[in-house]
Amino acid sequence: MSNMNDFQILLYYKFVAIPDPEQFTADHLDYCKRLGLKGRILIASEGINGTVSGTVEQTEQYMRDLRANPLFSDIVFKIDPAEGHAFTKMFVRHKQELVTLRYDQPLDPNTQTGQHLSPKDFHEYLQRDDVIVLDGRTDYEYDLGHFRNAIRPNIDSFKEFPEWIEEHMSEFKDRPILTYCTGGIRCEKLTGVMMDQGFNNVYQLDGGIVTYGKDADVQGRLFDGKCYVFDERISVKINHTDEDVIVGKCYHCNEPADTYINCGDDLCHRQHIVCEKCEETHHGYCSPACEENDIARTHV
């Protein structure tokens, strides 16, 4: 039986020019499979972005090997202990962008990005009266958990941000803007967009929410709810103080809840927040129609 220290989950990214990203993708997939890792890695000409799980031995070897490559010698890994794999398969894919933005201006996060703030400094900035806090994720991630008083972006995908910022944030161009996302990579691009649009005072949380939750000084203070993550855990606890509150609402009854599930109907698979009572009452489905459809297909 596995114990909590048997496995690790790594979250990481690095913006760096990769000369032949398609070949690197093929080689890296082969390497990860031989090593026994599972997870999702994106590779583009602009760098690498990944989340993988494996045994402590496997993940430590992966970190050593990646850092042995001069391109990634200073890459930073965020490490979570786990009881087993957080993924079922290993995917390494080549993409045009690490974070799909499709912005009309080229952005280089190594030269055009917001000022990084440590968790301690970010926590201090959060308490200032003049700052605007912008969640750099999508609306469903915000709904599960977010920093107190943060603006909720009404978007379904990251590529909607440039237009949304232009429409909803222009009045704050001369105010200090704090941005944050799960691991930091989206804010590298988001703050670049904001600077390109004329925002003069833009900051980002270094290492993202997951790093903030591990910092011994802040202990996740001022983050309410849980942080959505893109693996089988679905969410993780961030605030480790007695200030922790639930901000999510049950999809069925609107009562406070912080558990995300997929609809039991595989043809729907809607992710929704449920309370314990409604998960049992609705048998894990998002609607009676989905339950009926699933049962009908099962008994064909």
C-alpha positions in Angstrom: 0.0 0.0 0.0 1.3 3.5 -1.0 2.0 6.1 1.7 1.9 9.8 1.3 5.7 10.0 0.6 5.8 7.4 -2.2 4.9 9.8 -5.0 5.4 13.4 -6.1 3.6 15.8 -8.4 5.8 18.3 -10.2 4.5 21.6 -11.7 6.9 23.7 -13.8 7.4 25.9 -16.8 10.3 27.8 -18.5 10.2 30.3 -21.3 13.3 29.6 -23.4 13.9 29.2 -27.1 13.8 25.5 -28.1 15.6 25.1 -31.5 13.7 22.1 -32.8 10.6 21.8 -30.6 8.9 19.0 -32.6 11.9 16.7 -32.3 12.3 17.6 -28.7 8.7 16.7 -28.1 9.1 13.3 -29.6 12.3 12.6 -27.7 10.9 13.9 -24.4 7.8 11.7 -24.7 9.9 8.6 -25.2 12.1 9.6 -22.3 9.1 10.2 -19.9 7.6 6.9 -20.8 10.9 5.0 -20.2 11.2 6.8 -16.8 7.6 5.8 -15.9 6.1 9.3 -15.4 2.5 10.2 -16.1 1.1 13.7 -16.8 0.8 16.4 -19.4 3.7 18.4 -20.9 3.4 21.1 -23.6 6.5 22.1 -25.7 6.7 25.0 -28.0 9.4 27.0 -29.7 9.0 29.4 -26.7 9.6 26.8 -23.9 8.1 24.0 -21.8 5.1 23.8 -19.4 4.3 20.6 -17.6 2.7 18.7 -14.7 3.8 15.2 -14.1 3.5 12.6 -11.4 5.7 9.6 -10.4 7.6 8.0 -7.6 10.0 10.1 -5.6 12.8 8.3 -7.3 11.4 8.9 -10.8 10.5 12.6 -10.2 13.9 13.3 -8.7 15.6 11.7 -11.7 13.4 13.8 -14.0 14.4 17.0 -12.3 18.1 16.2 -12.4 17.9 15.2 -16.1 16.0 18.3 -17.2 18.3 20.6 -15.3 21.3 18.9 -16.9 20.1 20.4 -20.2 21.6 23.9 -20.4 18.2 25.2 -21.6 16.6 24.3 -18.3 19.5 24.6 -15.8 17.6 27.1 -13.7 14.0 25.7 -14.1 11.9 25.9 -10.9 9.8 22.9 -9.8 6.8 23.1 -7.5 6.6 19.8 -5.7 3.6 18.2 -4.0 3.7 14.8 -2.1 1.1 12.4 -3.3 -0.3 8.9 -2.5 -0.1 7.8 -6.1 -0.2 9.0 -9.7 -2.2 12.2 -10.4 -2.6 11.2 -14.0 -3.6 8.0 -15.9 -1.4 8.5 -19.0 1.7 10.4 -20.3 1.1 13.1 -22.9 3.9 15.3 -24.4 2.5 17.6 -27.1 3.9 20.2 -29.4 2.0 23.5 -29.6 2.4 26.9 -31.1 2.1 28.5 -27.7 2.6 27.2 -24.2 -0.5 29.2 -23.2 -3.0 29.7 -26.0 -3.4 33.5 -26.3 -3.4 34.2 -30.0 -2.5 37.9 -29.3 -1.9 40.1 -32.3 1.4 41.3 -30.9 4.4 39.0 -30.2 5.1 38.9 -26.4 8.4 37.7 -24.9 7.8 36.9 -21.2 11.6 37.2 -20.6 11.5 40.9 -21.5 7.9 42.0 -21.2 6.1 40.8 -18.1 4.9 42.2 -14.8 7.1 42.6 -11.7 7.3 39.3 -9.7 6.3 39.5 -6.1 7.2 36.9 -3.5 4.3 35.4 -1.5 5.2 37.7 1.5 5.2 40.8 -0.7 2.1 39.8 -2.5 0.3 39.3 0.9 1.4 42.8 1.9 0.2 44.3 -1.4 -3.2 42.6 -1.0 -3.8 44.7 2.1 -3.2 48.0 0.4 -6.3 50.2 -0.4 -5.1 51.3 -3.8 -4.5 48.0 -5.5 -6.7 46.1 -7.9 -6.5 42.3 -7.8 -7.2 40.4 -11.0 -7.6 36.7 -11.1 -5.6 35.5 -14.2 -7.6 32.2 -14.5 -11.0 31.3 -16.0 -14.3 31.9 -14.2 -14.9 28.3 -13.1 -11.5 28.3 -11.4 -12.3 31.5 -9.6 -15.6 30.1 -8.4 -13.9 27.3 -6.4 -11.4 29.6 -4.7 -9.7 33.0 -5.1 -7.9 35.8 -3.3 -10.1 38.0 -1.3 -11.6 41.0 -3.3 -10.2 39.7 -6.6 -12.0 40.6 -9.8 -13.7 37.6 -11.4 -12.9 37.4 -15.1 -16.0 36.4 -17.1 -14.2 34.2 -19.5 -14.2 30.5 -20.5 -10.7 30.4 -22.0 -7.4 32.3 -21.5 -7.4 33.6 -25.1 -10.4 35.8 -24.3 -8.4 37.9 -21.8 -7.0 40.6 -24.2 -10.5 41.7 -25.3 -11.9 41.3 -21.7 -9.2 43.5 -20.3 -9.8 46.2 -22.9 -13.5 46.2 -22.1 -13.4 45.8 -18.3 -10.1 47.0 -16.9 -9.2 50.2 -18.8 -10.3 52.5 -15.9 -7.6 51.0 -13.7 -4.6 51.7 -16.0 -2.9 54.0 -13.4 -3.6 51.8 -10.4 -1.3 49.0 -9.1 -2.6 45.7 -10.6 -1.9 42.4 -8.8 -2.3 39.3 -10.9 -2.1 35.6 -10.0 -2.8 32.2 -11.5 -2.2 28.6 -10.5 1.5 28.2 -11.1 2.5 31.5 -12.6 2.8 30.8 -16.3 -0.5 32.5 -17.4 0.4 35.7 -15.6 3.7 35.8 -17.5 1.6 36.4 -20.7 -1.3 38.2 -19.0 0.8 40.9 -17.6 2.6 41.3 -20.9 -0.8 41.9 -22.6 -1.7 44.5 -19.9 1.6 46.3 -20.3 1.1 46.3 -24.1 -2.3 47.9 -23.5 -0.9 50.7 -21.5 -1.1 49.5 -17.9 1.7 51.2 -16.0 2.0 49.3 -12.7 1.5 45.5 -13.1 2.6 42.8 -10.7 2.3 39.0 -10.6 2.5 36.4 -7.8 5.8 34.6 -8.3 5.2 30.8 -8.4 1.4 31.3 -8.4 -1.2 30.2 -5.9 0.4 26.8 -5.3 3.7 28.5 -4.1 1.7 31.0 -2.0 0.0 28.1 -0.2 3.3 26.5 0.7 5.0 29.7 2.0 5.7 29.4 5.7 5.2 33.1 6.4 1.8 33.7 4.8 0.4 30.1 5.0 -2.2 30.9 2.3 -3.8 33.8 4.2 -6.4 35.9 2.3 -7.0 33.0 -0.2 -10.6 31.8 0.2 -11.7 28.4 -0.9 -9.6 25.8 -2.8 -7.3 26.1 -5.8 -8.4 24.2 -9.0 -5.7 22.0 -10.4 -5.5 20.2 -13.7 -5.0 16.6 -12.5 -7.1 14.0 -10.8 -7.0 15.8 -7.5 -9.1 18.6 -9.1 -8.6 20.9 -6.1 -6.0 21.6 -3.4 -6.1 23.4 -0.1 -4.2 26.7 0.0 -5.2 28.6 3.2 -3.7 26.7 6.1 -5.0 29.1 8.8 -8.2 29.4 10.7 -9.3 32.1 8.2 -10.1 29.4 5.6 -13.6 29.7 4.2 -15.6 28.0 1.5 -16.6 30.2 -1.4 -17.9 27.7 -3.9 -21.6 27.1 -4.3 -23.3 23.7 -5.0 -24.5 23.5 -8.6 -27.8 22.0 -7.4 -28.8 23.7 -4.2 -26.5 26.8 -4.1 -25.3 25.9 -0.6 -21.5 26.4 0.2 -19.4 23.5 -1.2 -15.8 23.0 -2.4 -15.9 19.7 -4.3 -15.6 19.6 -8.1 -16.8 16.5 -9.8 -17.4 15.4 -13.4 -21.0 14.5 -14.4 -21.4 10.7 -14.3 -22.6 10.8 -17.9 -19.5 10.4 -20.1 -21.2 12.2 -23.0 -21.7 15.2 -20.7 -18.8 15.1 -18.2 -19.7 18.7 -17.0 -17.5 19.7 -14.2 -19.5 21.2 -11.4 -19.3 22.0 -7.7 -21.4 19.8 -5.4 -22.1 19.5 -1.7 -22.0 16.0 -0.2 -25.8 15.7 0.1 -26.5 16.6 -3.5 -23.7 14.4 -4.8 -25.5 11.5 -3.1 -29.0 12.6 -4.1 -28.1 13.2 -7.8 -25.8 10.1 -8.0 -23.0 12.2 -9.4 -24.9 13.5 -12.4 -25.4 17.2 -13.2 -29.1 16.7 -14.2 -31.8 14.1 -14.2 -31.6 14.0 -18.0 -27.9 13.0 -17.9 -28.7 10.2 -15.4 -31.6 8.9 -17.5 -29.5 9.0 -20.7 -26.6 7.2 -19.0 -28.8 4.5 -17.6 -30.6 4.1 -21.0 -27.3 3.6 -22.8 -26.0 1.2 -20.1 -29.1 -1.1 -20.6 -29.1 -1.2 -24.3 
